[in-house]
Amino acid sequence: MPELPHPIRVETTALCERVRAQLGVEVAALCRRYPRHAAGIWQLVEALTGLRRTGEVRPTATGTARELRGGTWVGRYRIIQPLGKGGMGVVYLAEQCEPVRRQVALKVIRAGTGTDQVLARFALERRALAVMSHPNIARVFEAGETSDGTPYFVMEYVPGVPIDEYCDRARLSLADRLILLQQVCAGVQHAHQKGVIHRDLTAKNVLVCEEEGRPVPKIIDFGLARATDLELVQQSMCTEAGIVVGTPEYMSPEQIAPEADIDARTDVYSLGVLGYLLLTGALPFAVPDRRRGWFVELQRRILEDEPPRPSLCVELMGKEAAREVARLRRTTVHHLVTQLRKELDWIALKCLEKDRNCRYQTPGELAAEIGRYLADEPLEAGPPSAGYRLRKTLRRHRKH
């Protein structure tokens, strides 16, 4: 692959993927004009361009894609070991030897999954990461194809652990956990400004590593991302209609509904679920035993039930469990419940509103609200009484 400056590489990649998406649209329109000859039209298009009909399997991406062993070279990257698998791709730890020596994460399509739909989602993730540049989002370095035609892209390797695990291992206080959540909000806000909705913001998709002695959360896995700007939408036309994609416990009501209709505020809901977990050690809605019918039950609860207040969640979880949750937050159960009651309850429940018009409308709004809480300022989610605002003002001045 030729060496090009990053902005030019991004623009060139975007152009090629835009042309490919537009070609698919125009071929589909041609087939609608001549429905009896649709199969022949697609055969000719495939012969001329390699583009195949949506939903069909592309042999070059499925027939030859395989597990990569340690020591295998992909371009200028040497595979070290697998890091993880998803429904769409496999991520490997790899080493780049030139022009700089560093460890990277290399993601390739999983063997046997290369439908045009999956390839389109893979291309969208690559494109989405390429247009983003934020300290709380894993960076993409390069994209290409293996010798057998399997697409891959190379991104920043984040040697971290899921954010909830990091917080518990370090026994972070509620305030320190909220500071990390603020940074995650900043990364998601950047993605939204670039026209990308994540759709799968979970604890395992936010890794925390330490840089210069301080924890930095990094958002990973945009494999389920959905586009909101025109250029990216052309690549995400194959988003699964009527198919639930994502981690059910983190899904907003509109995402888990039978006919999903989502916008960027679905990520705000997921951030609320993540915040709830960091505060209480529990999810607002969960089905402990995934027996037959568990998803339908979880779906019903998310769509119909009100989530328990975080303070109430801790009170109801049992003495031993509550003591452990409090210990991991360097406090007592009584003090934890007191800290959660009212203001942090208000923030969490506003994120988890079933009516998205009643939530914080952007991750930036949520981050600002967390900032107000940490600064002991009146909250937008709080009751607008004069007494409440006066108490906040007096408390803030006593700190100084």
Summary of the structure (lengths in Angstrom):
residues: 400
radius of gyration: 23.3
end to end distance: 58.4
largest distance: 79.0
contacts: 1231
relative contact order: 0.09
helix: 48%
strand: 15%
